[in-house]
Amino acid sequence: MIILASSSPTRAKILSNFGVEFRQISMQYDENLPKCEPKSYAMNIVNEKSKQFFAKFKGEFDRVLFADSSVIAGGQILGKAKDINEARNILNLQSGSVASIYTAMKFISTKFKIDMLSVATYRFAKFNEKELEDYLQSGLWQGKAGAMMIEGFNKQYILQSHGNTSTAMGLDIENLKVFL
């Protein structure tokens, strides 16, 4: 049994689909860290989440999993869009371009600790404008790094991919399972 220190329904679904027994503890994290080098950004967020979690739950839990993803396209770190216009701009950076998803995870137990950064990269075809607007109106982009749903809207536009799909969804379960 592990603790998923995240409110992400996608991460919970990934754990369930791979048969990992877990308990989810949702917490509002302050993720307002300064942008830095893309490879470090997601890991910095995960480290901050673990500090905030253990400041609140001092030693109450063992086997705790933290994760965060950031999307990089057009040389920019694309966070969670604040509104539909920002989501449109973020998705337009991905359209007909290459986007990389950096997913960081930290697993802390009394026996060992894991810090891991995984990358999945996708080359996308140009997005159809009507389908993009339909996706935006659906609201499914909300709470997603880069407004991206690799298992949903973005999937139909993949021309090339490298890396685990679960990494793009927010948790590199294939690598995590090795340690569990």
Summary of the structure (lengths in Angstrom):
residues: 180
radius of gyration: 16.1
end to end distance: 9.4
largest distance: 51.2
contacts: 559
relative contact order: 0.18
helix: 37%
strand: 27%
